[in-house]
């Protein structure tokens, strides 16, 4: 099992695009762009988001590809090899962050499946009240748990045999997803009034760049929707052929992902402005897009169905939209399952037993998020921000090895590929740690003074700083204590 490889570079790229292109592109990005827009538009936010693609996401994606190809193990084993055995706990934390996200991400995949089924069998809701009733009826039933279970089961079947079945699945999912995105885009831009929304998306309001929160949101969104720093690309990198270069693949991954985000945003902004433009003012339209609703579901699951209901060919477009969202969710979910599975395989567990263990535990751990949206929101809040720490730990591992030595040993010199060059060294050595430190520190400050000034110290408040520090601290403590055991289990036969 450990000698498996992707059969082709295309299979590798489509699979890694499957990691990057997920619900974050379609479900989250348009709302974040709208929330960080100024009076004139969201163009300044897009600029900050693009900057972080270049100075955070792509450099980390290069590092992850190279770490996986050099380490040939999962996250724990690779970090132990590259940074040193006493830092296995860092690899475990990176892996846990992605796994904790998987617990509730599977719930979202279940939502997408449910809504796709509803678009197929039921008429579209015409009013906000009827659309909200569908959502609340779903949430107050046992169906979120059922569809969460279905999502985990499908994910388990895909990763059951390893990288070959993952590659086959992504060769279907990703081209189909791109096709759906393009069809939805064409329909959106041909709607009367769509141009106003698209113009607003790209028009800059430079004053917004004075707000540190815009930069923080731009970084966390880029980390979220590219998959940079999660350890997922590292895991797939372990199955790369040595002849397949790192830098070009990282560029394709990063820019391909951001292109899908932009296309999705054009579709959403165009559709919302076209359908609501005759009824609402621009501030009211923006409020619709910015109001996240319960667990950030408002725009996608409550507003989009009724918007489709108001346009020609809305029903088939609604089916395509939620089918595409389901494909995006599954292409990312299977990479999260594989990340945790590979760690258990490295520890000596048979792949099939590892898959059963991962998916069974993940189902159980996801049930609280499936039945309680406050718990869901807490987990998204806690572990989404932890991606900054994951990225910093990956940069630390490369720096511990020696950033220039690592580049020369694991990145540069591959025939047919570009060299990362000294600029990559500077970014990994200075800019990634600086970004993580400054933005995480700023986020702590905002959490204590703006987000929850009266309850930041209360660990039972789902959006307090203390709930974040308590959960992070607990997980880190467990892994630091278990460091030697993890090294023994993972590297016992490989050291």
C-alpha positions as CSV (number, residue, x, y, z in Angstrom):
1,X,0.0,0.0,0.0
2,X,2.8,2.4,0.8
3,X,4.3,2.0,-2.7
4,X,1.1,3.3,-4.4
5,X,1.5,6.2,-6.9
6,X,-0.9,8.3,-8.9
7,X,-1.0,6.8,-12.4
8,X,-0.4,10.2,-14.2
9,X,0.3,13.8,-13.5
10,X,-3.3,14.6,-14.6
11,X,-4.6,12.3,-12.0
12,X,-2.5,14.0,-9.4
13,X,-3.5,17.5,-10.4
14,X,-7.2,16.6,-10.5
15,X,-7.0,15.0,-7.1
16,X,-5.2,17.9,-5.5
17,X,-7.6,20.3,-7.2
18,X,-10.2,18.1,-5.5
19,X,-8.7,19.1,-2.2
20,X,-8.5,22.8,-3.0
21,X,-11.9,23.1,-4.8
22,X,-14.5,22.5,-2.1
23,X,-17.5,24.2,-0.6
24,X,-15.2,27.0,0.6
25,X,-15.1,28.2,-3.0
26,X,-18.9,28.1,-3.6
27,X,-20.5,28.3,-0.2
28,X,-18.0,30.5,1.7
29,X,-16.1,32.7,-0.7
30,X,-18.9,34.9,-2.1
31,X,-20.2,35.6,1.4
32,X,-16.7,36.5,2.7
33,X,-16.2,38.8,-0.3
34,X,-19.5,40.5,0.3
35,X,-18.8,40.9,4.0
36,X,-15.5,42.6,3.3
37,X,-16.8,44.9,0.5
38,X,-16.8,48.7,0.9
39,X,-19.4,51.1,-0.4
40,X,-17.9,50.9,-3.9
41,X,-17.3,47.2,-4.1
42,X,-15.3,44.1,-3.1
43,X,-12.3,44.6,-5.5
44,X,-9.9,45.7,-2.7
45,X,-10.7,42.5,-0.8
46,X,-10.0,40.5,-3.9
47,X,-6.6,42.2,-4.2
48,X,-5.7,41.2,-0.6
49,X,-7.0,37.7,-1.2
50,X,-4.8,37.4,-4.3
51,X,-1.7,38.7,-2.4
52,X,-2.1,35.9,0.1
53,X,-2.3,33.4,-2.8
54,X,1.2,34.4,-3.7
55,X,2.8,34.9,-0.2
56,X,0.9,32.2,1.8
57,X,-0.9,29.6,-0.2
58,X,1.3,28.8,-3.2
59,X,4.6,28.7,-1.2
60,X,2.9,26.4,1.4
61,X,1.5,24.2,-1.4
62,X,5.0,23.9,-2.9
63,X,6.3,22.9,0.5
64,X,3.5,20.3,1.0
65,X,4.0,18.7,-2.4
66,X,7.8,18.5,-1.7
67,X,7.4,17.3,1.9
68,X,5.0,14.5,0.8
69,X,7.2,13.4,-2.1
70,X,10.4,13.4,0.0
71,X,8.9,11.9,3.2
72,X,6.7,9.3,1.5
73,X,4.5,9.0,4.6
74,X,1.6,10.7,6.2
75,X,1.8,14.0,8.0
76,X,3.1,12.7,11.4
77,X,5.8,10.5,9.8
78,X,6.9,13.2,7.3
79,X,7.2,16.0,9.9
80,X,9.1,13.6,12.1
81,X,11.6,12.8,9.3
82,X,12.0,16.4,8.1
83,X,11.9,18.5,11.3
84,X,13.1,15.8,13.7
85,X,11.5,13.2,15.9
86,X,10.8,15.5,18.8
87,X,8.4,17.5,16.6
88,X,6.0,14.6,15.7
89,X,3.5,16.4,17.8
90,X,3.4,19.3,15.3
91,X,2.5,16.8,12.5
92,X,-0.2,15.3,14.8
93,X,-1.6,18.8,15.4
94,X,-1.7,19.6,11.6
95,X,-3.4,16.3,11.0
96,X,-5.9,16.9,13.9
97,X,-6.9,20.3,12.6
98,X,-7.9,18.8,9.2
99,X,-9.6,15.9,10.9
100,X,-11.6,18.1,13.3
101,X,-12.7,20.1,10.2
102,X,-13.7,16.8,8.6
103,X,-16.0,16.0,11.5
104,X,-18.3,18.9,10.6
105,X,-17.4,19.1,6.9
106,X,-19.1,15.8,6.4
107,X,-22.2,17.3,7.8
108,X,-22.0,20.1,5.2
109,X,-21.6,17.4,2.5
110,X,-24.7,15.8,3.8
111,X,-26.6,19.1,3.6
112,X,-25.5,19.4,0.0
113,X,-26.8,15.9,-0.8
114,X,-30.1,16.6,0.9
115,X,-30.7,19.8,-1.0
116,X,-29.8,18.2,-4.3
117,X,-32.4,15.5,-3.6
118,X,-35.0,18.2,-2.7
119,X,-34.3,20.2,-5.9
120,X,-35.0,17.0,-7.8
121,X,-38.2,15.9,-6.2
122,X,-39.8,19.1,-4.9
123,X,-40.8,22.5,-6.4
124,X,-38.4,25.4,-5.6
125,X,-39.5,27.7,-2.7
126,X,-40.7,31.1,-3.9
127,X,-40.5,33.1,-0.7
128,X,-38.0,33.5,2.1
129,X,-40.5,32.0,4.5
130,X,-40.9,28.8,2.5
131,X,-37.2,28.5,1.9
132,X,-36.5,29.0,5.6
133,X,-39.2,26.5,6.5
134,X,-37.4,23.8,4.3
135,X,-34.1,24.5,6.1
136,X,-35.6,24.5,9.6
137,X,-37.7,21.4,8.9
138,X,-34.6,19.6,7.8
139,X,-32.5,20.7,10.8
140,X,-35.2,19.8,13.3
141,X,-35.5,16.2,11.9
142,X,-33.0,13.4,12.2
143,X,-32.1,13.8,8.6
144,X,-28.8,15.8,9.1
145,X,-27.4,12.8,11.0
146,X,-28.6,10.4,8.3
147,X,-27.1,12.4,5.5
148,X,-23.9,12.9,7.5
149,X,-23.7,9.1,7.7
150,X,-24.3,8.8,4.0
151,X,-21.5,11.2,3.3
152,X,-19.0,9.4,5.5
153,X,-20.0,6.1,3.9
154,X,-19.5,7.3,0.4
155,X,-16.1,8.8,1.4
156,X,-15.1,5.5,3.0
157,X,-15.9,3.6,-0.2
158,X,-13.8,6.0,-2.3
159,X,-10.7,5.7,-0.1
160,X,-11.1,2.0,0.6
161,X,-8.5,0.8,-1.9
162,X,-6.2,3.8,-1.7
163,X,-4.9,6.3,-4.2
164,X,-6.1,4.5,-7.3
165,X,-9.8,4.8,-6.3
166,X,-9.2,8.4,-5.1
167,X,-7.7,9.2,-8.5
168,X,-10.6,7.6,-10.4
169,X,-13.2,9.4,-8.3
170,X,-11.5,12.8,-8.9
171,X,-11.2,12.2,-12.6
172,X,-15.0,12.2,-12.6
173,X,-15.8,14.7,-9.9
174,X,-13.5,17.6,-10.9
175,X,-14.3,17.8,-14.6
176,X,-18.0,17.5,-13.8
177,X,-17.7,20.2,-11.2
178,X,-15.9,22.6,-13.6
179,X,-18.6,21.9,-16.2
180,X,-21.4,22.7,-13.7
181,X,-19.6,25.9,-12.6
182,X,-19.3,27.1,-16.3
183,X,-22.9,26.3,-17.1
184,X,-24.1,28.2,-14.0
185,X,-21.7,31.1,-14.8
186,X,-23.1,31.4,-18.4
187,X,-26.7,31.5,-17.1
188,X,-25.9,34.0,-14.4
189,X,-24.1,36.5,-16.6
190,X,-27.0,36.5,-19.1
191,X,-29.5,37.6,-16.5
192,X,-30.7,41.2,-16.7
193,X,-29.0,43.2,-14.0
194,X,-26.2,40.6,-13.4
195,X,-23.7,43.2,-14.7
196,X,-24.3,45.3,-11.6
197,X,-23.4,42.5,-9.3
198,X,-20.3,41.6,-11.3
199,X,-19.2,45.2,-11.5
200,X,-19.6,45.6,-7.7
201,X,-17.6,42.4,-7.1
202,X,-14.6,43.8,-9.0
203,X,-14.8,47.5,-8.1
204,X,-12.3,48.4,-5.4
205,X,-12.9,50.5,-2.3
206,X,-9.3,51.1,-1.3
207,X,-10.3,52.4,2.2
208,X,-11.2,48.9,3.2
209,X,-7.6,47.9,3.1
210,X,-6.9,50.0,6.1
211,X,-8.8,47.5,8.2
212,X,-6.7,44.6,9.5
213,X,-9.8,42.5,9.6
214,X,-10.0,42.5,5.8
215,X,-6.4,41.1,5.6
216,X,-7.2,38.5,8.2
217,X,-10.3,37.4,6.4
218,X,-8.3,37.3,3.1
219,X,-5.7,35.1,4.6
220,X,-8.0,32.7,6.4
221,X,-10.2,32.4,3.3
222,X,-7.2,31.7,1.1
223,X,-6.0,29.1,3.5
224,X,-9.4,27.6,3.7
225,X,-10.2,27.3,0.0
226,X,-6.8,26.4,-1.4
227,X,-6.1,23.7,1.2
228,X,-2.7,25.2,1.9
229,X,-1.3,24.2,5.3
230,X,-3.9,21.5,6.0
231,X,-1.5,18.6,5.4
232,X,-3.9,17.3,2.7
233,X,-1.6,18.1,-0.2
234,X,1.3,16.7,1.8
235,X,-0.6,13.4,2.0
236,X,-1.3,13.2,-1.7
237,X,2.3,14.3,-2.4
238,X,3.4,11.0,-0.8
239,X,1.9,9.3,-3.8
240,X,3.6,11.5,-6.4
241,X,6.1,10.1,-8.9
242,X,9.6,11.6,-8.4
243,X,9.6,12.7,-12.0
244,X,6.5,14.9,-11.4
245,X,7.6,18.5,-10.5
246,X,6.4,20.4,-7.5
247,X,6.4,24.1,-8.5
248,X,4.2,23.9,-11.7
249,X,1.8,21.6,-9.9
250,X,1.5,24.1,-7.0
251,X,0.9,27.0,-9.4
252,X,-1.9,25.0,-11.2
253,X,-3.4,24.1,-7.8
254,X,-3.4,27.6,-6.4
255,X,-4.4,29.5,-9.4
256,X,-6.9,26.9,-10.5
257,X,-8.6,27.0,-7.1
258,X,-8.8,30.8,-7.0
259,X,-10.2,30.8,-10.6
260,X,-13.1,28.5,-9.4
261,X,-13.7,30.8,-6.4
262,X,-13.9,33.9,-8.8
263,X,-16.2,32.1,-11.2
264,X,-18.5,31.0,-8.3
265,X,-18.5,34.6,-6.9
266,X,-19.4,36.0,-10.4
267,X,-22.2,33.5,-10.5
268,X,-23.5,34.3,-7.0
269,X,-23.1,38.1,-7.2
270,X,-24.6,38.2,-10.7
271,X,-27.6,36.0,-9.7
272,X,-28.3,37.9,-6.4
273,X,-28.1,41.4,-8.0
274,X,-30.1,40.3,-11.0
275,X,-33.0,38.7,-9.1
276,X,-33.2,41.2,-6.2
277,X,-32.1,44.3,-8.0
278,X,-35.6,45.4,-8.8
279,X,-36.8,44.8,-5.2
280,X,-34.0,45.9,-2.9
281,X,-31.4,48.6,-2.7
282,X,-27.7,47.8,-3.0
283,X,-27.2,47.9,0.8
284,X,-30.2,45.6,1.3
285,X,-28.8,43.2,-1.4
286,X,-25.4,43.2,0.4
287,X,-27.1,42.5,3.7
288,X,-28.7,39.4,2.1
289,X,-25.3,38.2,1.0
290,X,-23.5,39.1,4.2
291,X,-26.1,37.6,6.6
292,X,-24.5,34.2,7.2
293,X,-27.6,32.7,8.8
294,X,-27.3,29.7,11.1
295,X,-23.9,28.1,10.7
296,X,-23.2,30.4,7.7
297,X,-25.9,28.7,5.7
298,X,-28.1,31.8,4.8
299,X,-27.0,32.6,1.3
300,X,-26.5,29.1,0.0
301,X,-29.2,27.1,1.6
302,X,-31.9,29.7,2.3
303,X,-31.5,32.3,-0.4
304,X,-30.2,30.5,-3.5
305,X,-33.2,28.1,-3.9
306,X,-35.7,31.0,-4.0
307,X,-33.5,33.0,-6.3
308,X,-33.4,30.1,-8.7
309,X,-37.2,29.9,-8.4
310,X,-37.5,33.4,-9.8
311,X,-35.6,32.8,-13.1
312,X,-36.1,30.9,-16.3
313,X,-34.7,27.4,-16.2
314,X,-34.3,27.8,-12.4
315,X,-35.2,24.3,-11.5
316,X,-32.5,22.5,-13.5
317,X,-30.0,25.2,-12.5
318,X,-30.8,24.6,-8.9
319,X,-30.2,20.9,-9.3
320,X,-26.9,21.6,-11.1
321,X,-25.9,24.1,-8.4
322,X,-26.4,21.7,-5.5
323,X,-25.0,18.7,-7.5
324,X,-21.8,20.8,-8.1
325,X,-21.7,21.8,-4.4
326,X,-22.0,18.1,-3.5
327,X,-19.1,17.2,-5.9
328,X,-17.0,19.9,-4.4
329,X,-17.7,18.7,-0.8
330,X,-16.9,15.1,-1.6
331,X,-13.7,15.8,-3.5
332,X,-12.4,17.6,-0.3
333,X,-13.9,15.1,2.1
334,X,-12.2,12.1,0.7
335,X,-8.8,13.9,1.0
336,X,-9.5,14.5,4.7
337,X,-10.4,10.8,5.2
338,X,-7.2,9.8,3.4
339,X,-5.0,12.1,5.5
340,X,-6.1,10.4,8.8
341,X,-6.2,6.9,7.2
342,X,-2.6,7.2,6.0
343,X,-1.4,8.2,9.5
344,X,-3.0,5.0,10.9
345,X,-1.5,2.9,8.0
346,X,1.9,4.4,8.8
347,X,1.4,3.2,12.4
348,X,0.9,-0.4,11.2
349,X,-2.9,-0.7,10.8
350,X,-4.2,-2.4,7.7
351,X,-5.8,0.1,5.3
352,X,-9.3,-1.3,5.4
353,X,-9.2,-1.4,9.2
354,X,-7.9,2.2,9.2
355,X,-10.7,3.4,6.9
356,X,-13.4,1.8,9.1
357,X,-11.9,3.3,12.2
358,X,-11.5,6.8,10.7
359,X,-15.0,6.9,9.2
360,X,-16.7,5.4,12.3
361,X,-15.0,7.8,14.7
362,X,-15.6,10.7,12.3
363,X,-19.3,9.9,12.1
364,X,-19.6,9.8,15.9
365,X,-17.6,13.0,16.3
366,X,-19.7,14.7,13.6
367,X,-23.1,13.9,15.2
368,X,-23.0,16.9,17.6
369,X,-22.5,19.2,14.7
370,X,-25.3,17.5,12.8
371,X,-27.8,18.0,15.6
372,X,-26.7,21.4,17.0
373,X,-25.8,24.3,14.8
374,X,-24.2,26.2,17.7
375,X,-21.8,23.3,18.2
376,X,-21.2,23.3,14.4
377,X,-20.4,27.0,14.5
378,X,-18.0,26.6,17.4
379,X,-16.0,23.9,15.7
380,X,-15.8,26.0,12.5
381,X,-14.7,28.9,14.6
382,X,-12.0,27.0,16.5
383,X,-10.4,24.9,13.8
384,X,-10.8,27.2,10.9
385,X,-8.5,29.7,12.5
386,X,-6.1,26.9,13.6
387,X,-5.1,26.5,9.9
388,X,-2.8,29.5,10.5
389,X,-0.9,27.4,13.1
390,X,-0.9,24.4,10.7
391,X,0.7,26.6,8.0
392,X,3.3,27.9,10.5
393,X,4.2,24.4,11.6
394,X,4.8,23.3,8.0
395,X,7.0,26.3,7.5
396,X,8.8,25.5,10.8
397,X,9.5,22.0,9.6
398,X,11.1,23.2,6.4
399,X,13.1,25.8,8.3
400,X,14.3,23.1,10.8
401,X,15.6,21.0,8.0
402,X,17.2,24.1,6.4
403,X,15.1,26.0,3.9
404,X,17.7,26.3,1.2
405,X,18.9,22.8,1.7
406,X,15.3,21.5,1.5
407,X,14.7,23.5,-1.7
408,X,17.8,22.1,-3.3
409,X,17.1,18.5,-2.1
410,X,13.4,18.3,-2.7
411,X,12.2,21.0,-5.1
412,X,14.6,22.4,-7.6
413,X,16.2,20.5,-10.4
414,X,13.3,18.4,-11.5
415,X,13.3,18.0,-15.3
416,X,10.5,19.9,-16.9
417,X,9.6,21.9,-13.8
418,X,10.4,25.4,-12.6
419,X,12.8,26.1,-9.7
420,X,11.3,27.7,-6.6
421,X,14.5,29.8,-6.2
422,X,15.7,32.0,-3.3
423,X,12.4,34.0,-3.2
424,X,10.7,30.9,-1.9
425,X,13.4,30.6,0.8
426,X,12.6,34.2,2.0
427,X,8.9,33.6,2.0
428,X,9.2,30.3,4.0
429,X,11.8,31.6,6.4
430,X,10.4,35.0,7.2
431,X,7.0,35.8,5.6
432,X,5.0,32.7,6.5
433,X,6.0,32.9,10.2
434,X,5.5,36.7,10.3
435,X,2.0,36.4,8.7
436,X,1.0,33.7,11.1
437,X,2.2,35.5,14.1
438,X,0.9,39.0,13.3
439,X,-2.5,37.8,12.0
440,X,-3.0,35.3,14.8
441,X,-2.1,37.9,17.4
442,X,-4.4,40.4,15.8
443,X,-7.2,37.8,15.8
444,X,-6.6,37.2,19.5
445,X,-6.9,40.9,20.1
446,X,-10.1,41.2,18.1
447,X,-11.6,38.2,19.8
448,X,-11.0,39.8,23.2
449,X,-11.9,43.4,22.4
450,X,-14.4,43.3,19.5
451,X,-16.0,39.8,18.9
452,X,-16.7,38.9,22.5
453,X,-15.4,41.6,24.9
454,X,-17.7,40.6,27.7
455,X,-17.1,36.8,27.4
456,X,-13.7,36.2,25.9
457,X,-12.6,34.5,29.1
458,X,-15.6,32.1,29.2
459,X,-14.7,28.7,27.6
460,X,-18.4,27.8,27.5
461,X,-19.1,30.7,25.1
462,X,-19.0,29.1,21.7
463,X,-17.3,32.1,20.1
464,X,-14.9,33.2,22.9
465,X,-11.1,33.4,22.8
466,X,-11.0,31.0,25.7
467,X,-12.9,28.2,24.0
468,X,-10.3,28.3,21.2
469,X,-7.3,28.3,23.6
470,X,-8.8,25.5,25.7
471,X,-9.4,23.3,22.7
472,X,-6.1,24.0,21.1
473,X,-4.3,23.6,24.4
474,X,-5.9,20.3,25.2
475,X,-5.1,18.8,21.8
476,X,-1.5,20.1,21.8
477,X,-0.9,18.8,25.4
478,X,-2.1,15.3,24.4
479,X,0.1,15.2,21.4
480,X,3.2,16.5,23.2
481,X,2.8,13.9,25.9
482,X,2.3,11.2,23.2
483,X,5.2,12.3,21.0
484,X,7.6,9.4,21.7
485,X,4.8,6.9,21.3
486,X,3.8,8.3,18.0
487,X,7.4,8.3,16.7
488,X,7.9,4.7,17.8
489,X,4.7,3.6,16.1
490,X,5.2,5.6,13.0
491,X,9.0,5.4,12.4
492,X,9.7,2.1,14.2
493,X,10.1,0.3,10.9
494,X,11.3,3.3,8.8
495,X,13.9,5.1,10.9
